[in-house]
Amino acid sequence: MAKILIIDDDFSIVELLTDILTHDGHEVTAANEAVEGMQKARTAKPDLVILDYHMPGMSGAHLYESLRRNQATHQTPVLFMSGEASADDILNEISDPAGASFLAKPIHLQDFRKAIAKLLVSETHPAHPESR
């Protein structure tokens, strides 16, 4: 199905999301910190990035901006997840929220699967296909 990159410093969240996504047929790569996540995003070229907002070293918003500046990931949809920040907090901090979505932790499985499906559909039907 899709290649999905999870970037989250909480190992239990990474394990849970990996189990759910692989069960649903996706290929999953994970990173537990921002620099490693950016490196994996460049090499794996995922169809979707699931990004924790609060991480040591670099916030999810800063990593999102780095993803947007990189040619390999500039249009990759990003699902922010946070148990501390709200969607408004995150979307107000990033320069271009068009490719971003938000889901609060703790996640609800049905909402998670809906968010993934919606973002993957938008990835297969980008608004500006000529720019991909």
PyRosetta script that sets phi, psi and omega in degrees:
from pyrosetta import init, pose_from_sequence

init()
pose = pose_from_sequence("MAKILIIDDDFSIVELLTDILTHDGHEVTAANEAVEGMQKARTAKPDLVILDYHMPGMSGAHLYESLRRNQATHQTPVLFMSGEASADDILNEISDPAGASFLAKPIHLQDFRKAIAKLLVSETHPAHPESR")
pose.set_psi(1, -100.7)
pose.set_omega(1, -175.0)
pose.set_phi(2, -117.7)
pose.set_psi(2, 155.1)
pose.set_omega(2, 172.3)
pose.set_phi(3, -94.6)
pose.set_psi(3, 121.6)
pose.set_omega(3, -176.2)
pose.set_phi(4, -124.0)
pose.set_psi(4, 132.5)
pose.set_omega(4, 176.9)
pose.set_phi(5, -108.2)
pose.set_psi(5, 125.1)
pose.set_omega(5, 175.8)
pose.set_phi(6, -104.3)
pose.set_psi(6, 127.0)
pose.set_omega(6, 176.1)
pose.set_phi(7, -122.5)
pose.set_psi(7, 106.2)
pose.set_omega(7, -176.3)
pose.set_phi(8, -156.4)
pose.set_psi(8, 136.6)
pose.set_omega(8, -179.2)
pose.set_phi(9, -82.4)
pose.set_psi(9, -5.7)
pose.set_omega(9, 178.8)
pose.set_phi(10, -93.4)
pose.set_psi(10, 106.2)
pose.set_omega(10, -175.9)
pose.set_phi(11, -58.7)
pose.set_psi(11, -35.8)
pose.set_omega(11, -178.8)
pose.set_phi(12, -68.6)
pose.set_psi(12, -35.9)
pose.set_omega(12, 176.0)
pose.set_phi(13, -66.0)
pose.set_psi(13, -44.7)
pose.set_omega(13, 179.0)
pose.set_phi(14, -59.2)
pose.set_psi(14, -44.9)
pose.set_omega(14, -179.8)
pose.set_phi(15, -63.5)
pose.set_psi(15, -45.7)
pose.set_omega(15, 179.7)
pose.set_phi(16, -61.6)
pose.set_psi(16, -50.0)
pose.set_omega(16, -178.9)
pose.set_phi(17, -64.5)
pose.set_psi(17, -38.9)
pose.set_omega(17, 177.5)
pose.set_phi(18, -60.9)
pose.set_psi(18, -45.4)
pose.set_omega(18, 179.0)
pose.set_phi(19, -60.1)
pose.set_psi(19, -45.9)
pose.set_omega(19, -179.3)
pose.set_phi(20, -62.7)
pose.set_psi(20, -49.2)
pose.set_omega(20, -175.1)
pose.set_phi(21, -68.9)
pose.set_psi(21, -39.6)
pose.set_omega(21, 177.8)
pose.set_phi(22, -68.5)
pose.set_psi(22, -36.7)
pose.set_omega(22, 174.9)
pose.set_phi(23, -59.2)
pose.set_psi(23, -35.2)
pose.set_omega(23, 179.7)
pose.set_phi(24, -83.0)
pose.set_psi(24, 2.6)
pose.set_omega(24, 174.0)
pose.set_phi(25, 96.0)
pose.set_psi(25, 8.4)
pose.set_omega(25, -178.8)
pose.set_phi(26, -89.4)
pose.set_psi(26, 155.0)
pose.set_omega(26, 172.9)
pose.set_phi(27, -92.9)
pose.set_psi(27, 122.5)
pose.set_omega(27, -172.4)
pose.set_phi(28, -117.1)
pose.set_psi(28, 134.3)
pose.set_omega(28, 171.0)
pose.set_phi(29, -121.3)
pose.set_psi(29, 147.5)
pose.set_omega(29, -178.4)
pose.set_phi(30, -135.7)
pose.set_psi(30, 153.0)
pose.set_omega(30, 174.3)
pose.set_phi(31, -139.9)
pose.set_psi(31, 145.7)
pose.set_omega(31, -177.2)
pose.set_phi(32, -104.8)
pose.set_psi(32, 5.4)
pose.set_omega(32, 174.7)
pose.set_phi(33, -155.4)
pose.set_psi(33, 163.0)
pose.set_omega(33, -167.6)
pose.set_phi(34, -63.9)
pose.set_psi(34, -46.0)
pose.set_omega(34, -177.3)
pose.set_phi(35, -63.0)
pose.set_psi(35, -45.3)
pose.set_omega(35, 176.8)
pose.set_phi(36, -61.6)
pose.set_psi(36, -39.7)
pose.set_omega(36, 178.6)
pose.set_phi(37, -62.0)
pose.set_psi(37, -42.7)
pose.set_omega(37, 178.9)
pose.set_phi(38, -64.9)
pose.set_psi(38, -41.3)
pose.set_omega(38, 177.7)
pose.set_phi(39, -61.8)
pose.set_psi(39, -44.5)
pose.set_omega(39, -180.0)
pose.set_phi(40, -67.8)
pose.set_psi(40, -34.5)
pose.set_omega(40, 177.6)
pose.set_phi(41, -63.6)
pose.set_psi(41, -40.6)
pose.set_omega(41, 179.9)
pose.set_phi(42, -66.1)
pose.set_psi(42, -40.0)
pose.set_omega(42, -175.8)
pose.set_phi(43, -85.9)
pose.set_psi(43, -39.9)
pose.set_omega(43, -176.9)
pose.set_phi(44, -81.1)
pose.set_psi(44, -23.3)
pose.set_omega(44, -177.0)
pose.set_phi(45, 46.5)
pose.set_psi(45, 64.9)
pose.set_omega(45, -175.7)
pose.set_phi(46, -69.2)
pose.set_psi(46, 158.7)
pose.set_omega(46, 174.8)
pose.set_phi(47, -80.8)
pose.set_psi(47, -19.7)
pose.set_omega(47, -177.6)
pose.set_phi(48, -156.3)
pose.set_psi(48, 141.7)
pose.set_omega(48, 173.9)
pose.set_phi(49, -116.8)
pose.set_psi(49, 129.0)
pose.set_omega(49, 172.1)
pose.set_phi(50, -102.3)
pose.set_psi(50, 120.1)
pose.set_omega(50, -167.4)
pose.set_phi(51, -126.9)
pose.set_psi(51, 123.0)
pose.set_omega(51, 173.5)
pose.set_phi(52, -71.5)
pose.set_psi(52, 143.7)
pose.set_omega(52, -178.7)
pose.set_phi(53, -81.2)
pose.set_psi(53, -43.1)
pose.set_omega(53, -178.6)
pose.set_phi(54, -101.7)
pose.set_psi(54, 112.3)
pose.set_omega(54, 177.4)
pose.set_phi(55, -140.0)
pose.set_psi(55, 152.7)
pose.set_omega(55, 176.8)
pose.set_phi(56, -68.9)
pose.set_psi(56, 143.7)
pose.set_omega(56, 174.9)
pose.set_phi(57, 91.4)
pose.set_psi(57, -44.8)
pose.set_omega(57, -178.0)
pose.set_phi(58, -155.4)
pose.set_psi(58, 132.7)
pose.set_omega(58, 179.6)
pose.set_phi(59, -72.8)
pose.set_psi(59, 160.6)
pose.set_omega(59, 175.6)
pose.set_phi(60, -59.3)
pose.set_psi(60, -34.4)
pose.set_omega(60, 179.1)
pose.set_phi(61, -65.3)
pose.set_psi(61, -41.5)
pose.set_omega(61, 177.8)
pose.set_phi(62, -66.5)
pose.set_psi(62, -40.4)
pose.set_omega(62, 178.2)
pose.set_phi(63, -65.2)
pose.set_psi(63, -39.7)
pose.set_omega(63, 176.2)
pose.set_phi(64, -56.7)
pose.set_psi(64, -45.1)
pose.set_omega(64, 179.4)
pose.set_phi(65, -62.7)
pose.set_psi(65, -38.8)
pose.set_omega(65, 176.7)
pose.set_phi(66, -64.7)
pose.set_psi(66, -40.5)
pose.set_omega(66, 176.8)
pose.set_phi(67, -61.5)
pose.set_psi(67, -39.3)
pose.set_omega(67, -178.8)
pose.set_phi(68, -69.7)
pose.set_psi(68, -29.1)
pose.set_omega(68, 179.4)
pose.set_phi(69, -81.9)
pose.set_psi(69, -13.7)
pose.set_omega(69, -177.1)
pose.set_phi(70, -91.8)
pose.set_psi(70, 130.7)
pose.set_omega(70, -176.8)
pose.set_phi(71, -57.9)
pose.set_psi(71, -38.6)
pose.set_omega(71, -177.2)
pose.set_phi(72, -69.6)
pose.set_psi(72, -22.8)
pose.set_omega(72, -172.8)
pose.set_phi(73, -127.7)
pose.set_psi(73, 8.5)
pose.set_omega(73, -171.7)
pose.set_phi(74, -64.0)
pose.set_psi(74, -19.9)
pose.set_omega(74, 178.0)
pose.set_phi(75, -118.0)
pose.set_psi(75, 8.6)
pose.set_omega(75, -179.8)
pose.set_phi(76, -69.3)
pose.set_psi(76, 125.9)
pose.set_omega(76, 177.4)
pose.set_phi(77, -63.9)
pose.set_psi(77, 146.9)
pose.set_omega(77, -178.3)
pose.set_phi(78, -127.9)
pose.set_psi(78, 129.3)
pose.set_omega(78, 173.4)
pose.set_phi(79, -104.8)
pose.set_psi(79, 106.7)
pose.set_omega(79, 174.7)
pose.set_phi(80, -76.2)
pose.set_psi(80, 141.6)
pose.set_omega(80, 174.2)
pose.set_phi(81, -131.9)
pose.set_psi(81, 134.9)
pose.set_omega(81, 178.8)
pose.set_phi(82, -155.8)
pose.set_psi(82, 145.2)
pose.set_omega(82, 172.4)
pose.set_phi(83, -101.7)
pose.set_psi(83, -3.9)
pose.set_omega(83, -175.9)
pose.set_phi(84, -116.8)
pose.set_psi(84, -40.7)
pose.set_omega(84, -178.6)
pose.set_phi(85, -96.3)
pose.set_psi(85, 153.4)
pose.set_omega(85, 177.0)
pose.set_phi(86, -95.0)
pose.set_psi(86, 168.1)
pose.set_omega(86, 176.1)
pose.set_phi(87, -57.7)
pose.set_psi(87, -43.5)
pose.set_omega(87, 179.9)
pose.set_phi(88, -62.4)
pose.set_psi(88, -41.2)
pose.set_omega(88, 177.8)
pose.set_phi(89, -56.7)
pose.set_psi(89, -47.8)
pose.set_omega(89, -176.4)
pose.set_phi(90, -71.2)
pose.set_psi(90, -49.6)
pose.set_omega(90, -175.8)
pose.set_phi(91, -65.3)
pose.set_psi(91, -27.7)
pose.set_omega(91, 176.1)
pose.set_phi(92, -75.8)
pose.set_psi(92, -18.1)
pose.set_omega(92, -177.1)
pose.set_phi(93, -91.9)
pose.set_psi(93, -17.9)
pose.set_omega(93, -178.0)
pose.set_phi(94, -101.8)
pose.set_psi(94, 151.8)
pose.set_omega(94, -173.8)
pose.set_phi(95, -76.7)
pose.set_psi(95, -35.1)
pose.set_omega(95, -177.1)
pose.set_phi(96, -134.2)
pose.set_psi(96, 93.8)
pose.set_omega(96, -176.4)
pose.set_phi(97, -79.9)
pose.set_psi(97, 5.3)
pose.set_omega(97, -175.4)
pose.set_phi(98, -57.9)
pose.set_psi(98, -37.6)
pose.set_omega(98, -177.9)
pose.set_phi(99, -98.3)
pose.set_psi(99, 16.2)
pose.set_omega(99, -175.2)
pose.set_phi(100, -116.0)
pose.set_psi(100, 148.6)
pose.set_omega(100, 174.8)
pose.set_phi(101, -137.0)
pose.set_psi(101, 170.3)
pose.set_omega(101, -175.6)
pose.set_phi(102, -139.2)
pose.set_psi(102, 141.9)
pose.set_omega(102, 174.6)
pose.set_phi(103, -140.2)
pose.set_psi(103, 129.9)
pose.set_omega(103, -178.7)
pose.set_phi(104, -79.0)
pose.set_psi(104, 143.5)
pose.set_omega(104, 170.6)
pose.set_phi(105, -91.5)
pose.set_psi(105, 145.0)
pose.set_omega(105, -2.8)
pose.set_phi(106, -70.8)
pose.set_psi(106, 145.7)
pose.set_omega(106, -177.0)
pose.set_phi(107, -80.2)
pose.set_psi(107, 154.3)
pose.set_omega(107, 170.8)
pose.set_phi(108, -108.4)
pose.set_psi(108, 127.8)
pose.set_omega(108, -170.6)
pose.set_phi(109, -52.4)
pose.set_psi(109, -45.9)
pose.set_omega(109, -178.7)
pose.set_phi(110, -62.8)
pose.set_psi(110, -43.7)
pose.set_omega(110, 178.6)
pose.set_phi(111, -64.8)
pose.set_psi(111, -39.0)
pose.set_omega(111, 178.6)
pose.set_phi(112, -61.6)
pose.set_psi(112, -49.9)
pose.set_omega(112, -179.4)
pose.set_phi(113, -63.1)
pose.set_psi(113, -37.9)
pose.set_omega(113, 177.3)
pose.set_phi(114, -64.2)
pose.set_psi(114, -43.2)
pose.set_omega(114, -180.0)
pose.set_phi(115, -63.4)
pose.set_psi(115, -42.1)
pose.set_omega(115, 178.9)
pose.set_phi(116, -62.7)
pose.set_psi(116, -48.3)
pose.set_omega(116, -179.1)
pose.set_phi(117, -60.5)
pose.set_psi(117, -43.4)
pose.set_omega(117, -179.8)
pose.set_phi(118, -63.0)
pose.set_psi(118, -44.6)
pose.set_omega(118, -179.2)
pose.set_phi(119, -68.9)
pose.set_psi(119, -35.5)
pose.set_omega(119, 178.7)
pose.set_phi(120, -71.5)
pose.set_psi(120, -33.2)
pose.set_omega(120, 174.9)
pose.set_phi(121, -64.7)
pose.set_psi(121, -42.4)
pose.set_omega(121, 179.4)
pose.set_phi(122, -66.3)
pose.set_psi(122, -28.5)
pose.set_omega(122, 177.9)
pose.set_phi(123, -71.1)
pose.set_psi(123, -36.4)
pose.set_omega(123, -178.9)
pose.set_phi(124, -81.6)
pose.set_psi(124, -14.0)
pose.set_omega(124, 177.3)
pose.set_phi(125, -131.2)
pose.set_psi(125, 65.6)
pose.set_omega(125, -176.8)
pose.set_phi(126, -63.3)
pose.set_psi(126, 154.0)
pose.set_omega(126, -178.4)
pose.set_phi(127, -65.9)
pose.set_psi(127, -33.1)
pose.set_omega(127, -177.6)
pose.set_phi(128, -128.0)
pose.set_psi(128, 76.4)
pose.set_omega(128, -174.5)
pose.set_phi(129, -59.6)
pose.set_psi(129, -27.1)
pose.set_omega(129, -179.2)
pose.set_phi(130, -67.6)
pose.set_psi(130, -19.3)
pose.set_omega(130, -178.6)
pose.set_phi(131, -90.8)
pose.set_psi(131, -2.1)
pose.set_omega(131, 179.4)
pose.set_phi(132, -82.6)
pose.dump_pdb("model.pdb")
